[in-house]
């Protein structure tokens, strides 16, 4: 029994809301039936009880008659836009570091679930426990998290991944597609989901750029669901341009600069930060995945002067481009 009311950010249902809208389902009526705000995407500032979230997710799958909805959304979610993953991937040096970072940062976003990482002998269990048991079988909820957790592990372990050595435990195995049954899917209880795998995988070196590239390749290619997603998609083809000022970026996005700045402040970011993040991601990826000279990479991310680029890159990562390449490249 929880000591207090387990809460979840309302924005946790956004992947399901946007999928319902994509399929032409009546998401607003479903929100109304649970007494939830009708705005889509849902607010990141509002917290609601975990039972409302669990019930909404299960009803979403019923509404579109898709028993694999939760898993599909979890397997195609843009993980790098989920702060716990983004922060963990930025700092991790090993697979275990990535998962431990996720556990720490995820606890800052909800009081309804607690992630854990346990190792016994040569097997490790990564999963979560709910603070309060759902009122309905959390089949879609578990499948959603299995989709996320399996994707994190697949991309983090790279060539070491072997589905035959993995076991998933969920409330309802029928919500996991048969194509994944090679991983072994067992029935668990309603308290949470977990994934078991060889403990040796934890020791594998974590390669941030490769992980990011793999996540981006496997993220569903669909229209962005949030303002920040849309801005990143629109600006990404322009990061090589030297004159990509804030004013010009706002015009590219089709916004008045002041209005866009106001909207981004609500999301704790700025247009300058988003441009810098896009440039940093591209530079990091090119330094690891290619042998291009630093001067060429500088030009590819909008810097005509390699020295200025090197200073900016060290400000982003704490390392010079040469150090970053040497420390991260195979």
KATA-V400034 format. One record per residue. PSI is psi in radians with two decimals (NA if undefined). OMEGA is omega in radians with two decimals (* if undefined). D_FIRST is the distance of its C-alpha to the first C-alpha in whole Angstrom. Layout:
[[PSI	OMEGA	D_FIRST] [PSI	OMEGA	D_FIRST]]
//
This chain:
[[2.29	-3.12	0] [2.58	3.12	4] [-0.45	3.09	7] [-3.07	-3.09	9] [2.04	3.12	10] [2.21	-3.08	10] [2.67	3.10	14] [2.51	3.04	17] [2.35	-3.14	21] [-0.54	-3.12	22] [-0.20	3.11	25] [-0.41	-3.13	23] [0.01	-3.10	24] [-0.74	3.11	28] [-0.62	3.13	29] [-0.71	3.09	28] [-0.81	-3.09	30] [-0.58	3.09	33] [-0.69	3.07	33] [-0.76	3.12	33] [-0.72	-3.13	36] [-0.59	-3.12	38] [0.01	3.11	37] [0.30	3.14	39] [2.79	-3.09	36] [1.41	-3.11	35] [-0.60	-3.10	32] [-0.73	3.13	32] [-0.63	3.11	32] [-0.73	3.08	28] [-0.78	-3.11	27] [-0.65	-3.10	29] [-0.40	3.10	27] [0.09	-3.14	23] [0.49	-3.12	25] [2.69	3.09	25] [2.57	-3.01	28] [-0.02	-3.10	31] [2.45	3.09	32] [2.12	-0.02	32] [2.75	-3.12	32] [2.70	-3.08	28] [2.51	3.06	28] [-0.15	-3.07	27] [-0.21	-3.07	26] [2.34	3.04	24] [2.47	3.12	20] [2.91	-3.14	18] [2.57	-3.11	15] [-0.57	-3.12	14] [-0.61	3.10	14] [-0.69	3.12	17] [-0.83	-3.13	18] [-0.82	-3.11	17] [-0.72	-3.13	19] [-0.77	-3.11	22] [-0.78	-3.13	22] [-0.74	3.14	22] [-0.54	3.12	25] [-0.80	3.14	27] [-0.64	3.09	28] [-0.66	-3.09	29] [-0.66	-3.11	31] [0.09	3.10	33] [0.96	-3.13	33] [1.80	-3.09	32] [-0.26	-3.13	30] [0.24	-3.05	30] [-0.84	-3.10	29] [-0.81	-3.13	26] [-0.77	-3.11	28] [-0.76	3.13	31] [-0.77	3.12	30] [-0.59	-3.09	28] [-0.28	-3.11	31] [0.08	-3.11	33] [2.56	3.08	31] [1.58	-3.05	33] [-0.57	-3.05	31] [-0.19	3.05	33] [0.04	3.05	32] [2.02	-2.96	28] [-0.77	3.14	28] [-0.68	3.12	26] [-0.79	-3.11	28] [-0.79	-3.13	32] [-0.72	-3.12	31] [-0.75	-3.13	30] [-0.52	-3.11	33] [-0.56	-2.98	35] [-0.25	-3.02	34] [2.54	3.05	34] [-0.33	3.09	36] [2.94	3.09	35] [-0.70	3.11	32] [-0.67	3.10	30] [-0.67	3.10	30] [-0.83	-3.08	30] [-0.68	3.10	26] [-0.72	3.09	25] [-0.71	3.11	26] [-0.74	3.13	25] [-0.78	-3.12	21] [-0.85	-3.05	22] [-0.54	3.13	23] [-0.54	-3.12	21] [-0.31	3.14	18] [-0.15	-3.03	20] [-0.24	-3.12	20] [2.59	3.02	16] [0.15	-3.05	13] [-0.41	-3.13	12] [2.64	3.10	13] [2.04	3.11	14] [2.70	3.13	17] [2.82	3.11	18] [1.98	-3.11	22] [2.41	3.08	22] [2.22	3.07	26] [2.00	-3.09	27] [-2.23	-3.10	31] [0.26	-3.12	32] [2.46	3.11	29] [2.49	3.08	27] [2.17	3.06	23] [2.17	-3.10	22] [-2.86	3.12	19] [2.70	3.06	16] [2.48	3.11	12] [2.49	3.10	10] [-0.40	-3.12	7] [2.35	-3.11	6] [2.35	-3.14	9] [2.81	3.12	12] [-0.21	3.10	14] [2.84	3.10	17] [2.12	-3.07	18] [0.91	-3.10	18] [-0.87	-3.14	21] [-0.65	3.12	23] [-0.83	3.12	20] [-0.75	-3.11	20] [-0.63	3.09	24] [-0.83	-3.12	24] [-0.60	3.08	22] [-0.69	3.07	24] [-0.75	3.13	27] [-0.89	-3.05	27] [-0.68	3.12	26] [-0.67	-3.14	29] [-0.74	3.09	31] [-0.81	-3.07	30] [-0.70	3.12	31] [-0.84	-3.08	34] [-0.50	-3.13	35] [-0.61	-3.10	34] [-0.32	3.08	36] [-2.17	-3.05	39] [-0.23	-3.14	41] [-0.22	-3.12	39] [2.32	3.10	37] [1.86	-3.03	37] [-0.47	-3.11	35] [-0.27	-3.12	36] [0.20	-3.05	34] [2.44	3.07	31] [2.21	3.04	28] [2.48	3.05	25] [2.07	-3.04	22] [2.89	-3.11	21] [-0.66	-3.10	19] [1.73	-3.13	23] [-0.38	-3.12	26] [-0.21	3.11	28] [-0.05	3.09	27] [2.21	-3.09	28] [2.58	-3.13	32] [-0.45	3.14	34] [-0.38	-3.13	36] [-0.06	-3.07	33] [-0.23	3.06	33] [-0.33	3.11	35] [-0.11	-3.07	32] [1.93	-3.12	31] [2.09	-3.10	28] [2.74	3.13	25] [2.27	3.08	23] [-2.77	3.10	19] [-2.90	-3.08	16] [0.01	-2.99	14] [-0.31	-3.13	11] [3.09	-3.13	14] [2.79	3.14	18] [2.80	3.09	20] [2.24	3.12	24] [2.45	-3.08	26] [2.96	-3.12	29] [2.33	-3.11	32] [-0.48	-3.14	31] [-0.44	-3.14	35] [-0.47	-3.12	34] [-0.45	-3.06	32] [-0.13	-3.13	35] [2.48	3.10	37] [2.35	3.13	39] [2.16	-3.13	37] [1.82	-3.01	40] [-0.83	-3.07	39] [-0.75	3.13	41] [-0.70	3.11	41] [-0.82	-3.12	38] [-0.77	-3.12	38] [-0.71	3.14	41] [-0.72	3.11	39] [-0.77	-3.12	36] [-0.67	3.14	39] [-0.60	-3.06	41] [-0.07	3.09	38] [2.38	-3.10	37] [2.33	3.09	38] [1.58	-3.13	41] [2.99	-3.13	40] [2.37	-3.13	41] [2.52	-3.05	39] [-0.20	-3.14	36] [2.89	3.14	36] [-0.79	-3.11	38] [-0.73	3.08	38] [-0.80	-3.10	38] [-0.74	3.13	41] [-0.76	-3.14	43] [-0.73	3.13	42] [-0.74	-3.09	44] [-0.68	-3.05	47] [-0.38	-3.06	47] [-0.74	3.14	47] [-0.12	-3.05	51] [0.03	-3.01	52] [-0.22	3.10	51] [-0.17	-3.05	54] [2.26	-3.10	56] [-0.53	-3.04	57] [0.51	-3.14	57] [1.30	3.10	54] [2.97	3.11	53] [-0.72	3.13	50] [-0.81	-3.11	53] [-0.69	3.12	54] [-0.70	3.11	50] [-0.71	3.12	49] [-0.69	3.10	53] [-0.65	3.13	52] [-0.14	3.13	48] [0.47	-3.10	50] [2.66	2.85	49] [2.40	-3.04	50] [-0.79	-3.10	49] [-0.72	-3.14	48] [-0.74	-3.14	46] [-0.73	3.11	44] [-0.69	3.13	44] [-0.75	3.14	42] [-0.70	-3.11	40] [-0.56	3.09	39] [-0.60	3.11	38] [-0.41	3.14	35] [0.23	3.11	34] [0.71	3.09	35] [3.08	3.09	38] [2.88	3.12	41] [-0.66	3.10	44] [-0.74	3.12	46] [-0.74	-3.12	42] [-0.71	3.10	42] [-0.79	3.14	46] [-0.70	3.13	45] [-0.74	3.11	42] [-0.73	3.13	44] [-0.72	3.14	47] [-0.77	-3.13	45] [-0.76	3.13	43] [-0.76	-3.13	47] [-0.79	-3.14	48] [-0.77	-3.12	46] [-0.77	-3.12	46] [-0.63	3.13	50] [-0.61	-3.11	50] [-0.73	-3.00	48] [-0.20	-3.12	49] [2.97	3.06	53] [0.35	-3.11	56] [2.51	3.08	57] [2.64	-3.14	58] [-0.64	-3.14	56] [-0.67	3.12	59] [-0.70	3.12	58] [-0.65	3.09	55] [-0.80	3.13	55] [-0.64	-3.10	57] [-0.32	3.13	55] [0.40	2.95	52] [0.36	3.12	55] [2.09	3.11	56] [-0.38	-3.11	60] [1.99	-3.13	60] [-0.55	3.14	58] [-0.75	3.10	58] [-0.71	3.10	56] [-0.77	-3.12	54] [-0.70	3.10	53] [-0.76	3.14	52] [-0.73	-3.11	50] [-0.70	3.12	48] [-0.58	3.07	48] [-0.63	3.14	46] [-0.77	-2.93	44] [-0.24	-3.06	43] [0.05	3.13	44] [2.69	3.01	47] [2.81	3.09	50] [-0.73	-3.13	51] [-0.74	3.12	53] [-0.73	-3.13	50] [-0.79	3.13	47] [-0.80	-3.10	49] [-0.66	-3.07	50] [-0.35	-3.04	47] [-0.31	-3.06	45] [2.44	3.07	48] [NA	*	48]]
//
